[in-house]
Amino acid sequence: MDLQSFKKSDDLSTWVDSKNKPPIFQKKVICGIEKVIGMSKEFRRLTRC
């Protein structure tokens, strides 16, 4: 029932897809975001979908 959350996830996944080959710095930033979310594995699974 979290449509906004899903939409945000989709947006983020699209952004990650757009930067499929980002520099190490940006990769570190994404890793930090995943850690902040507190579900890096789940997040990755959602983005992979």
mmJSON file of the N, C-alpha and C atoms, coordinates in Angstrom:
{"data_MODEL":{"atom_site":{
"group_PDB":["ATOM","ATOM","ATOM","ATOM","ATOM","ATOM","ATOM","ATOM","ATOM","ATOM","ATOM","ATOM","ATOM","ATOM","ATOM","ATOM","ATOM","ATOM","ATOM","ATOM","ATOM","ATOM","ATOM","ATOM","ATOM","ATOM","ATOM","ATOM","ATOM","ATOM","ATOM","ATOM","ATOM","ATOM","ATOM","ATOM","ATOM","ATOM","ATOM","ATOM","ATOM","ATOM","ATOM","ATOM","ATOM","ATOM","ATOM","ATOM","ATOM","ATOM","ATOM","ATOM","ATOM","ATOM","ATOM","ATOM","ATOM","ATOM","ATOM","ATOM","ATOM","ATOM","ATOM","ATOM","ATOM","ATOM","ATOM","ATOM","ATOM","ATOM","ATOM","ATOM","ATOM","ATOM","ATOM","ATOM","ATOM","ATOM","ATOM","ATOM","ATOM","ATOM","ATOM","ATOM","ATOM","ATOM","ATOM","ATOM","ATOM","ATOM","ATOM","ATOM","ATOM","ATOM","ATOM","ATOM","ATOM","ATOM","ATOM","ATOM","ATOM","ATOM","ATOM","ATOM","ATOM","ATOM","ATOM","ATOM","ATOM","ATOM","ATOM","ATOM","ATOM","ATOM","ATOM","ATOM","ATOM","ATOM","ATOM","ATOM","ATOM","ATOM","ATOM","ATOM","ATOM","ATOM","ATOM","ATOM","ATOM","ATOM","ATOM","ATOM","ATOM","ATOM","ATOM","ATOM","ATOM","ATOM","ATOM","ATOM","ATOM","ATOM","ATOM","ATOM","ATOM","ATOM","ATOM"],
"id":[1,2,3,4,5,6,7,8,9,10,11,12,13,14,15,16,17,18,19,20,21,22,23,24,25,26,27,28,29,30,31,32,33,34,35,36,37,38,39,40,41,42,43,44,45,46,47,48,49,50,51,52,53,54,55,56,57,58,59,60,61,62,63,64,65,66,67,68,69,70,71,72,73,74,75,76,77,78,79,80,81,82,83,84,85,86,87,88,89,90,91,92,93,94,95,96,97,98,99,100,101,102,103,104,105,106,107,108,109,110,111,112,113,114,115,116,117,118,119,120,121,122,123,124,125,126,127,128,129,130,131,132,133,134,135,136,137,138,139,140,141,142,143,144,145,146,147],
"type_symbol":["N","C","C","N","C","C","N","C","C","N","C","C","N","C","C","N","C","C","N","C","C","N","C","C","N","C","C","N","C","C","N","C","C","N","C","C","N","C","C","N","C","C","N","C","C","N","C","C","N","C","C","N","C","C","N","C","C","N","C","C","N","C","C","N","C","C","N","C","C","N","C","C","N","C","C","N","C","C","N","C","C","N","C","C","N","C","C","N","C","C","N","C","C","N","C","C","N","C","C","N","C","C","N","C","C","N","C","C","N","C","C","N","C","C","N","C","C","N","C","C","N","C","C","N","C","C","N","C","C","N","C","C","N","C","C","N","C","C","N","C","C","N","C","C","N","C","C"],
"label_atom_id":["N","CA","C","N","CA","C","N","CA","C","N","CA","C","N","CA","C","N","CA","C","N","CA","C","N","CA","C","N","CA","C","N","CA","C","N","CA","C","N","CA","C","N","CA","C","N","CA","C","N","CA","C","N","CA","C","N","CA","C","N","CA","C","N","CA","C","N","CA","C","N","CA","C","N","CA","C","N","CA","C","N","CA","C","N","CA","C","N","CA","C","N","CA","C","N","CA","C","N","CA","C","N","CA","C","N","CA","C","N","CA","C","N","CA","C","N","CA","C","N","CA","C","N","CA","C","N","CA","C","N","CA","C","N","CA","C","N","CA","C","N","CA","C","N","CA","C","N","CA","C","N","CA","C","N","CA","C","N","CA","C","N","CA","C","N","CA","C","N","CA","C"],
"label_alt_id":[null,null,null,null,null,null,null,null,null,null,null,null,null,null,null,null,null,null,null,null,null,null,null,null,null,null,null,null,null,null,null,null,null,null,null,null,null,null,null,null,null,null,null,null,null,null,null,null,null,null,null,null,null,null,null,null,null,null,null,null,null,null,null,null,null,null,null,null,null,null,null,null,null,null,null,null,null,null,null,null,null,null,null,null,null,null,null,null,null,null,null,null,null,null,null,null,null,null,null,null,null,null,null,null,null,null,null,null,null,null,null,null,null,null,null,null,null,null,null,null,null,null,null,null,null,null,null,null,null,null,null,null,null,null,null,null,null,null,null,null,null,null,null,null,null,null,null],
"label_comp_id":["MET","MET","MET","ASP","ASP","ASP","LEU","LEU","LEU","GLN","GLN","GLN","SER","SER","SER","PHE","PHE","PHE","LYS","LYS","LYS","LYS","LYS","LYS","SER","SER","SER","ASP","ASP","ASP","ASP","ASP","ASP","LEU","LEU","LEU","SER","SER","SER","THR","THR","THR","TRP","TRP","TRP","VAL","VAL","VAL","ASP","ASP","ASP","SER","SER","SER","LYS","LYS","LYS","ASN","ASN","ASN","LYS","LYS","LYS","PRO","PRO","PRO","PRO","PRO","PRO","ILE","ILE","ILE","PHE","PHE","PHE","GLN","GLN","GLN","LYS","LYS","LYS","LYS","LYS","LYS","VAL","VAL","VAL","ILE","ILE","ILE","CYS","CYS","CYS","GLY","GLY","GLY","ILE","ILE","ILE","GLU","GLU","GLU","LYS","LYS","LYS","VAL","VAL","VAL","ILE","ILE","ILE","GLY","GLY","GLY","MET","MET","MET","SER","SER","SER","LYS","LYS","LYS","GLU","GLU","GLU","PHE","PHE","PHE","ARG","ARG","ARG","ARG","ARG","ARG","LEU","LEU","LEU","THR","THR","THR","ARG","ARG","ARG","CYS","CYS","CYS"],
"label_asym_id":["A","A","A","A","A","A","A","A","A","A","A","A","A","A","A","A","A","A","A","A","A","A","A","A","A","A","A","A","A","A","A","A","A","A","A","A","A","A","A","A","A","A","A","A","A","A","A","A","A","A","A","A","A","A","A","A","A","A","A","A","A","A","A","A","A","A","A","A","A","A","A","A","A","A","A","A","A","A","A","A","A","A","A","A","A","A","A","A","A","A","A","A","A","A","A","A","A","A","A","A","A","A","A","A","A","A","A","A","A","A","A","A","A","A","A","A","A","A","A","A","A","A","A","A","A","A","A","A","A","A","A","A","A","A","A","A","A","A","A","A","A","A","A","A","A","A","A"],
"label_entity_id":["1","1","1","1","1","1","1","1","1","1","1","1","1","1","1","1","1","1","1","1","1","1","1","1","1","1","1","1","1","1","1","1","1","1","1","1","1","1","1","1","1","1","1","1","1","1","1","1","1","1","1","1","1","1","1","1","1","1","1","1","1","1","1","1","1","1","1","1","1","1","1","1","1","1","1","1","1","1","1","1","1","1","1","1","1","1","1","1","1","1","1","1","1","1","1","1","1","1","1","1","1","1","1","1","1","1","1","1","1","1","1","1","1","1","1","1","1","1","1","1","1","1","1","1","1","1","1","1","1","1","1","1","1","1","1","1","1","1","1","1","1","1","1","1","1","1","1"],
"label_seq_id":[1,1,1,2,2,2,3,3,3,4,4,4,5,5,5,6,6,6,7,7,7,8,8,8,9,9,9,10,10,10,11,11,11,12,12,12,13,13,13,14,14,14,15,15,15,16,16,16,17,17,17,18,18,18,19,19,19,20,20,20,21,21,21,22,22,22,23,23,23,24,24,24,25,25,25,26,26,26,27,27,27,28,28,28,29,29,29,30,30,30,31,31,31,32,32,32,33,33,33,34,34,34,35,35,35,36,36,36,37,37,37,38,38,38,39,39,39,40,40,40,41,41,41,42,42,42,43,43,43,44,44,44,45,45,45,46,46,46,47,47,47,48,48,48,49,49,49],
"pdbx_PDB_ins_code":[null,null,null,null,null,null,null,null,null,null,null,null,null,null,null,null,null,null,null,null,null,null,null,null,null,null,null,null,null,null,null,null,null,null,null,null,null,null,null,null,null,null,null,null,null,null,null,null,null,null,null,null,null,null,null,null,null,null,null,null,null,null,null,null,null,null,null,null,null,null,null,null,null,null,null,null,null,null,null,null,null,null,null,null,null,null,null,null,null,null,null,null,null,null,null,null,null,null,null,null,null,null,null,null,null,null,null,null,null,null,null,null,null,null,null,null,null,null,null,null,null,null,null,null,null,null,null,null,null,null,null,null,null,null,null,null,null,null,null,null,null,null,null,null,null,null,null],
"Cartn_x":[0.836,0.0,0.871,2.166,3.08,3.388,2.396,2.588,3.723,3.762,4.822,6.179,6.277,7.547,7.934,6.972,7.255,7.694,6.969,7.318,8.743,9.063,10.411,11.427,11.136,12.056,12.265,11.171,11.274,12.162,11.912,12.706,14.186,14.451,15.838,16.447,15.677,16.202,16.516,15.634,15.881,17.156,17.325,18.529,19.775,19.681,20.825,21.098,20.03,20.196,20.866,20.441,21.001,22.503,22.899,24.336,24.841,24.7,25.105,26.606,27.375,28.829,29.324,28.91,29.347,30.741,31.381,32.718,32.653,33.823,33.869,33.188,33.421,32.839,31.319,30.703,29.245,28.801,29.586,29.238,29.226,30.197,30.262,29.024,28.614,27.424,26.21,26.059,24.915,24.958,26.156,26.305,25.848,26.232,25.827,24.319,23.704,22.243,21.605,22.096,21.538,21.659,22.814,23.014,22.041,21.842,20.911,19.506,19.126,17.79,17.657,18.75,18.716,18.187,18.336,17.897,18.567,19.897,20.646,20.257,20.161,19.826,18.422,17.459,16.08,16.044,16.755,16.772,17.331,18.399,19.017,18.026,17.326,16.361,15.281,14.8,13.753,14.279,15.498,16.048,16.285,16.678,16.919,15.597,14.5,13.185,12.913],
"Cartn_y":[-1.199,0.0,1.249,1.07,2.219,2.554,3.126,3.463,4.468,5.457,6.47,5.796,4.877,4.181,3.425,2.722,1.954,2.896,4.012,4.964,5.468,5.793,6.289,5.203,3.971,2.864,2.764,2.862,2.766,3.888,5.103,6.242,5.997,5.54,5.298,4.204,3.15,2.046,2.553,3.41,3.96,4.791,5.567,6.408,5.531,4.46,3.551,2.907,2.536,1.917,2.908,4.172,5.196,5.308,5.155,5.233,3.823,2.946,1.556,1.474,2.381,2.332,3.636,3.903,5.139,4.992,6.117,6.054,5.46,5.177,4.562,5.478,6.768,7.706,7.561,7.607,7.503,6.13,5.111,3.767,3.77,4.457,4.531,5.252,6.297,7.056,6.137,5.378,4.467,3.455,2.94,1.977,2.625,3.878,4.585,4.725,5.063,5.209,3.875,2.794,1.471,1.185,1.529,1.264,2.102,3.34,4.219,3.621,3.146,2.547,1.385,0.657,-0.445,-1.721,-1.851,-3.085,-3.138,-3.158,-3.154,-4.352,-5.514,-6.724,-6.596,-6.217,-6.066,-4.99,-3.886,-2.783,-3.264,-4.017,-4.52,-5.442,-6.262,-7.183,-6.373,-5.317,-4.488,-3.825,-3.308,-2.628,-3.635,-4.852,-5.868,-6.209,-6.104,-6.386,-5.286],
"Cartn_z":[0.0,0.0,0.0,-0.342,-0.376,-1.832,-2.49,-3.9,-4.052,-3.158,-3.248,-3.102,-2.154,-1.933,-3.21,-3.776,-4.99,-6.11,-6.249,-7.307,-7.095,-5.841,-5.549,-5.892,-5.536,-5.814,-7.328,-8.082,-9.533,-10.067,-9.552,-10.0,-9.707,-8.492,-8.089,-8.962,-9.206,-10.017,-11.423,-11.944,-13.276,-13.27,-12.197,-12.105,-12.027,-11.249,-11.127,-12.482,-13.199,-14.512,-15.467,-15.371,-16.249,-16.01,-14.733,-14.403,-14.097,-15.07,-14.863,-14.602,-15.207,-15.035,-14.417,-13.171,-12.52,-11.924,-11.63,-11.021,-9.627,-9.078,-7.743,-6.733,-6.858,-5.89,-5.868,-7.048,-7.092,-6.588,-6.903,-6.438,-4.908,-4.317,-2.855,-2.338,-3.025,-2.604,-2.631,-3.709,-3.814,-2.679,-2.394,-1.3,0.0,0.206,1.424,1.475,0.357,0.323,0.693,0.091,0.392,1.879,2.456,3.881,4.696,4.284,5.008,4.945,3.779,3.647,4.622,4.823,5.783,5.147,3.84,3.171,1.806,1.83,0.58,-0.286,0.334,-0.442,-1.024,-0.193,-0.676,-1.753,-1.508,-2.473,-3.813,-3.739,-4.983,-5.693,-4.911,-5.519,-6.237,-5.595,-6.199,-7.468,-7.409,-8.578,-9.701,-9.341,-10.372,-11.065,-10.334,-10.915,-11.928],
"occupancy":[1.0,1.0,1.0,1.0,1.0,1.0,1.0,1.0,1.0,1.0,1.0,1.0,1.0,1.0,1.0,1.0,1.0,1.0,1.0,1.0,1.0,1.0,1.0,1.0,1.0,1.0,1.0,1.0,1.0,1.0,1.0,1.0,1.0,1.0,1.0,1.0,1.0,1.0,1.0,1.0,1.0,1.0,1.0,1.0,1.0,1.0,1.0,1.0,1.0,1.0,1.0,1.0,1.0,1.0,1.0,1.0,1.0,1.0,1.0,1.0,1.0,1.0,1.0,1.0,1.0,1.0,1.0,1.0,1.0,1.0,1.0,1.0,1.0,1.0,1.0,1.0,1.0,1.0,1.0,1.0,1.0,1.0,1.0,1.0,1.0,1.0,1.0,1.0,1.0,1.0,1.0,1.0,1.0,1.0,1.0,1.0,1.0,1.0,1.0,1.0,1.0,1.0,1.0,1.0,1.0,1.0,1.0,1.0,1.0,1.0,1.0,1.0,1.0,1.0,1.0,1.0,1.0,1.0,1.0,1.0,1.0,1.0,1.0,1.0,1.0,1.0,1.0,1.0,1.0,1.0,1.0,1.0,1.0,1.0,1.0,1.0,1.0,1.0,1.0,1.0,1.0,1.0,1.0,1.0,1.0,1.0,1.0],
"B_iso_or_equiv":[0.0,0.0,0.0,0.0,0.0,0.0,0.0,0.0,0.0,0.0,0.0,0.0,0.0,0.0,0.0,0.0,0.0,0.0,0.0,0.0,0.0,0.0,0.0,0.0,0.0,0.0,0.0,0.0,0.0,0.0,0.0,0.0,0.0,0.0,0.0,0.0,0.0,0.0,0.0,0.0,0.0,0.0,0.0,0.0,0.0,0.0,0.0,0.0,0.0,0.0,0.0,0.0,0.0,0.0,0.0,0.0,0.0,0.0,0.0,0.0,0.0,0.0,0.0,0.0,0.0,0.0,0.0,0.0,0.0,0.0,0.0,0.0,0.0,0.0,0.0,0.0,0.0,0.0,0.0,0.0,0.0,0.0,0.0,0.0,0.0,0.0,0.0,0.0,0.0,0.0,0.0,0.0,0.0,0.0,0.0,0.0,0.0,0.0,0.0,0.0,0.0,0.0,0.0,0.0,0.0,0.0,0.0,0.0,0.0,0.0,0.0,0.0,0.0,0.0,0.0,0.0,0.0,0.0,0.0,0.0,0.0,0.0,0.0,0.0,0.0,0.0,0.0,0.0,0.0,0.0,0.0,0.0,0.0,0.0,0.0,0.0,0.0,0.0,0.0,0.0,0.0,0.0,0.0,0.0,0.0,0.0,0.0],
"pdbx_formal_charge":[null,null,null,null,null,null,null,null,null,null,null,null,null,null,null,null,null,null,null,null,null,null,null,null,null,null,null,null,null,null,null,null,null,null,null,null,null,null,null,null,null,null,null,null,null,null,null,null,null,null,null,null,null,null,null,null,null,null,null,null,null,null,null,null,null,null,null,null,null,null,null,null,null,null,null,null,null,null,null,null,null,null,null,null,null,null,null,null,null,null,null,null,null,null,null,null,null,null,null,null,null,null,null,null,null,null,null,null,null,null,null,null,null,null,null,null,null,null,null,null,null,null,null,null,null,null,null,null,null,null,null,null,null,null,null,null,null,null,null,null,null,null,null,null,null,null,null],
"auth_seq_id":[1,1,1,2,2,2,3,3,3,4,4,4,5,5,5,6,6,6,7,7,7,8,8,8,9,9,9,10,10,10,11,11,11,12,12,12,13,13,13,14,14,14,15,15,15,16,16,16,17,17,17,18,18,18,19,19,19,20,20,20,21,21,21,22,22,22,23,23,23,24,24,24,25,25,25,26,26,26,27,27,27,28,28,28,29,29,29,30,30,30,31,31,31,32,32,32,33,33,33,34,34,34,35,35,35,36,36,36,37,37,37,38,38,38,39,39,39,40,40,40,41,41,41,42,42,42,43,43,43,44,44,44,45,45,45,46,46,46,47,47,47,48,48,48,49,49,49],
"auth_comp_id":["MET","MET","MET","ASP","ASP","ASP","LEU","LEU","LEU","GLN","GLN","GLN","SER","SER","SER","PHE","PHE","PHE","LYS","LYS","LYS","LYS","LYS","LYS","SER","SER","SER","ASP","ASP","ASP","ASP","ASP","ASP","LEU","LEU","LEU","SER","SER","SER","THR","THR","THR","TRP","TRP","TRP","VAL","VAL","VAL","ASP","ASP","ASP","SER","SER","SER","LYS","LYS","LYS","ASN","ASN","ASN","LYS","LYS","LYS","PRO","PRO","PRO","PRO","PRO","PRO","ILE","ILE","ILE","PHE","PHE","PHE","GLN","GLN","GLN","LYS","LYS","LYS","LYS","LYS","LYS","VAL","VAL","VAL","ILE","ILE","ILE","CYS","CYS","CYS","GLY","GLY","GLY","ILE","ILE","ILE","GLU","GLU","GLU","LYS","LYS","LYS","VAL","VAL","VAL","ILE","ILE","ILE","GLY","GLY","GLY","MET","MET","MET","SER","SER","SER","LYS","LYS","LYS","GLU","GLU","GLU","PHE","PHE","PHE","ARG","ARG","ARG","ARG","ARG","ARG","LEU","LEU","LEU","THR","THR","THR","ARG","ARG","ARG","CYS","CYS","CYS"],
"auth_asym_id":["A","A","A","A","A","A","A","A","A","A","A","A","A","A","A","A","A","A","A","A","A","A","A","A","A","A","A","A","A","A","A","A","A","A","A","A","A","A","A","A","A","A","A","A","A","A","A","A","A","A","A","A","A","A","A","A","A","A","A","A","A","A","A","A","A","A","A","A","A","A","A","A","A","A","A","A","A","A","A","A","A","A","A","A","A","A","A","A","A","A","A","A","A","A","A","A","A","A","A","A","A","A","A","A","A","A","A","A","A","A","A","A","A","A","A","A","A","A","A","A","A","A","A","A","A","A","A","A","A","A","A","A","A","A","A","A","A","A","A","A","A","A","A","A","A","A","A"],
"auth_atom_id":["N","CA","C","N","CA","C","N","CA","C","N","CA","C","N","CA","C","N","CA","C","N","CA","C","N","CA","C","N","CA","C","N","CA","C","N","CA","C","N","CA","C","N","CA","C","N","CA","C","N","CA","C","N","CA","C","N","CA","C","N","CA","C","N","CA","C","N","CA","C","N","CA","C","N","CA","C","N","CA","C","N","CA","C","N","CA","C","N","CA","C","N","CA","C","N","CA","C","N","CA","C","N","CA","C","N","CA","C","N","CA","C","N","CA","C","N","CA","C","N","CA","C","N","CA","C","N","CA","C","N","CA","C","N","CA","C","N","CA","C","N","CA","C","N","CA","C","N","CA","C","N","CA","C","N","CA","C","N","CA","C","N","CA","C","N","CA","C","N","CA","C"],
"pdbx_PDB_model_num":[1,1,1,1,1,1,1,1,1,1,1,1,1,1,1,1,1,1,1,1,1,1,1,1,1,1,1,1,1,1,1,1,1,1,1,1,1,1,1,1,1,1,1,1,1,1,1,1,1,1,1,1,1,1,1,1,1,1,1,1,1,1,1,1,1,1,1,1,1,1,1,1,1,1,1,1,1,1,1,1,1,1,1,1,1,1,1,1,1,1,1,1,1,1,1,1,1,1,1,1,1,1,1,1,1,1,1,1,1,1,1,1,1,1,1,1,1,1,1,1,1,1,1,1,1,1,1,1,1,1,1,1,1,1,1,1,1,1,1,1,1,1,1,1,1,1,1]
}}}
